[in-house]
Amino acid sequence: MSENIASQINETNQNLFAQLDSFDEQMLNKVPYADSWTAAQVANHLTKSDRFINQLLNGPTRSTSRPPDQYIKKLSDIFLNFESKMKSPDMIVPDDRIFGKPELVNDIKSIRAQVLESASKVDLALTTTVDSPLGESTLLEILHFHLYHTKRHLHQLKKIQAALQGVVTI
């Protein structure tokens, strides 16, 4: 795995863990505004997504007939556009329940470590043959999806926290 993507993922993970740590358990499970997930549900959604990403990284692959990074810019444009609203695939919609903070944080830290471990052992230029909402993707693109998806939800967590603290965001 390239040092650049690993470094970006590690830095984003540290920011995510710090953001989650800044919520107490009650705030973590509080709905901040209409039609919003709780911060805990965002973490649960990321954990479910990460489990699927780990399956893709460890699943069957084939050689790639295009540049392995061809769709990275497109993924960045889609997921880092914080003005756009997106709908989650059913398979990674968060559970509708109260979450315990230690279990929630341990789960997300554990799967994220597994994703990095898996990514370090595979050829990222290969294309997954597993059917995915991402369509035909290289493992490198899947890793960038993981990064941008996390950044998107890190932004969402900051908005949730501001709303719960009564801070007006622009």
N, C-alpha and C positions, 0 to 999 in steps of 0.2 A: 504494500500500500504506500502511496506517495506520502512523504512527510508533510506536504502542504495540506492535503485533505485531512489527514490524521490530526494535525495541529489545530485546524479549524474546528473539527468535531470535538476535540478535547476542550478547547476554549469555550465553545458553545455549551457543551455539557456542564462545565463548571459554572457558567452563568445561569443555566437552567436549575442546577441543584441549589445555587445560592438564592435564586428567586423563590423556589419552592420552600426553602428553609425559612424565608422571611414571612411566610404565612403561619399563623398558629392554626391548630387543628380546626377550631370553629370557623375561622375565616376561610380556610382551605375548602370547606364544604358549604359555604354560603353563596347563594346565587346573587351576583352583583347587579344585574339588570335583566329586563325581560329578554327572553330568547337567547340567554347565555348559558354556557356551561359554568360549573364551578371550577375553581382552580384545580381541585382534586380530579374532576372529570377530564380536564385538559391533560393532566398527568397520566390518567388512566388511558385516554385516547392515544397518547404518545407511546405508552407501554405496549398497547395492542399493535400499533403500527410497527414498533420496533421488533416485536416478535415475528411479524410477517416479513419484515426486511431481513431479519436473521435467517428465516427460511429461504428467502430468495438467494441470499449469499451462499447458503449451504446446499442449494438445490441443483438440479441438472442445468447444464449450460451447453452452449455451442460456440463455435468461433463466430466472430463478428465481421460482417462484410461492409462496414462503414466506420468512420472515425468513432472510437469509443466515447468521446466526449461531445458528440454532435448535438445532443439535446440538453446539455448542462445550462447553457444560457437561457433557453426556453423555460426550464424548471425554475431558474432564479427569477426570471421575469414574472412568472405565475405566482410563486409562493412568497416572494418578497414584496408583492404589491399588496400592502396592508389595507388598501381601500376596497379591494374586491372581497366579496363574500363567497365562501366555498361550502359545499356540502360534503360531508364525510361519507365514504363508502360504509354500508351497513356493518361490514365485518370489523370495523374499528370505531364504531360509535361507542362512546363511553357508557359504562354501567350507570344506572340511575339509582345511586345509593350513597350512603355516608361512608367515607373512607377514613381509616386510621392513618395518621401521618407516617408513623415509622414503617408500616407495611408498604404504603404507597411509595415512599422514597426508596426503600430497599428494592422494591420491584423494578423501578425505573433505572436505578443505578446498576442493578444486576444485568438487566437485558442490554443496557447500553454498553457495558463491558463486554458482553458476549458479541454484540455487533462489531465492535472494534477488533476483538480477537478473531472473529470469522473473516473480517475484511483483510486482516493481515496475512491470511493463509491462502487467499484465492487470487487468481489472475483477474484483475478488475476490467480488463479489455474484453472478457467473455460476455456473451449475452445470455440472460436467463431464459429458460424454456418453460418456466412456470407461468401459468396464466395470472395476470396481475392487473389491477386498475391502472398501473403505470404504462401498460402496453408493452411493446417490445423494448426492453431496456438493457443496457450493459450494466454490469455490476458497479462500474464507476459512476454511471448516472444514478443508480439506486442509492449509492452512498451520498451523492450530492442532494438527492431528494431528501434523504435522512437529515442532512445538514440544514437545508432550506426549510423543511417542514418544522424542524425544531425552532429555528429562528422565528418563523411565523407565530408559533405558539408561545414562544418566549415573549414576543411583543403582546400577544393576547393576555398572558399572565400579568404583565405590567399594567395593562388597561384594567383588568379585573381588580388588581390590588388598588389602583388609584380610585376606582369606583367605590370599592368597599371602604376606603378611607375618606371618601367625600371630596376627592381632589378632581377638579375639572381638567379634562384633557382635550387637546385640540386635534 
